[in-house]
Amino acid sequence: MNKEQVKGRVVELKGKAKEAVGVLLDDNSLQVEGNVQKNLGKLEAGFGDLKQELKNKL
């Protein structure tokens, strides 16, 4: 695993947690913030996955 994969998955988990807290507290802004953070984490992890895959093929 590379840094982008690890960091992306951590950010994704934080976003999921923030989104869940927003649902529990009925806080729409916290839900949206968590959703955005979750998706940014997925994007970064996906970039890391792609980078690792390219490295493995070369």
PEMO-V249040 format. One record per run of one state. SS is the DSSP state (H for helix, E for strand, L for the rest). FROM is the first residue (numbers start at 0). TO is the last residue. Records with the same first field share a line. If there is no record, write none. Layout:
BEGIN
SS=FROM-TO, FROM-TO
END
This chain:
BEGIN
L=0-1, 25-26, 57-57
H=2-24, 27-56
END
